[in-house]
Amino acid sequence: MLSTEWSIPSLLQLSGGYWSACALHAGIKLDIFSYLDGSALTVEEVAKQCNSNPRATGMLLDALSALGLLDKGVATFIDTPFAVQNLSKKSSGYMGHIIMHHHHLMSGWAQLDKAITSGEPIREPVSHGDDELVRESFLMGMFNLASQLAPAIAHAIDLSGYRTLLDLGGGPGTYAIHFCRANPEMTAVVYDLPTTRSFAEGTIARFDLSRRISFTSGDFNEDPVPSGFDAAWLSHILHSDGPATCAALLNKAVAALNPGGVLMVQEFILDDAGNAPLFPALFSLNMLLGTAAGQAYSEGELSRMMTEAGLTEVTRLAIDLPNGAGILRGRKP
């Protein structure tokens, strides 16, 4: 649990924290940070670029400046160096996709009380929806997040001697890409829904790995999973379903492995008491809002599911990750 010493000011800051988030989201939606990347513009010039009201635009620019994301001059605004690197579409480090994914989740979070009362989701899973913009924000938002971690993870996990990798539910293929970059003899298959193919193949091509990484379409809960792999990677997949469905998926993943192969599971992991770390505890609520049975799991629960699926030597890897994330690895006899 957090050791926060609560006060009335800190309580109200928590309650109204969405004000700052909404200002950031509006800046991303209007693409303000791209316009102000390297160009100092007046309020009127930004409003013309955004096709927005000058008075209201000035208020937003002041708020973004107060947040430390813009620098304000005598009569102009310009991006801070941090905003240039992370909030402008001109940058390879653009994080706007994951920010827009958070934006698309807000309406559901505003109805959390209804989900708690009913015990049922109040929105469809964003990965399965019909809205292409929402789906793109989700998939490329996962690419944003994974790109921050995947290079270090791929180098921290020794997969030398493992020639074939299954990235199960791999989305845009970020981890398959970085595992293959860290292991030059490795080839990989990204297995995910057909709606993911264009995003994955585009991302894989961008890294010039189309000859080593292929995409196979399917629903891993309903369809057969390809087999013959030395390693399998499940990154933030199990939290979308309840224990029974997770068990079935882990059995499929183990069956896809060659004898001696390894299965790696990355999740936001709760402690065994269930009330820490904070992010996995909140993430369980996010799963409540959008899935029928999804939740964050504890290390003990994940270890038991992996062992019951037939894996041995199940251990949590000593890799320090943000937001309570962790990686468990097991071996197929």
Secondary structure, DSSP 8 states (H G I E B T S, - for coil): -------HHHHHHHHTTHHHHHHHHHHHHTTHHHHTSS--B-HHHHHHHHT--HHHHHHHHHHHHHTTSEEE-SS-EEE-HHHHHHT-TTSTT--HHHHHHHHHHHHHHTTHHHHHHH-S-SS--GGG-S-HHHHHHHHHHHHHHHHHHHHHHHHHS--TT--EEEEET-TT-HHHHHHHHH-TT-EEEEEE-GGGHHHHHHHHHHTT-TTTEEEEE--TTTS-----EEEEEEES-GGGS-HHHHHHHHHHHHHTEEEEEEEEEEEEEE-TTSS-SHHHHHHHHHHHHH-SS---EEHHHHHHHHHHTT-EEEEE-----GGGEEEEEEE--
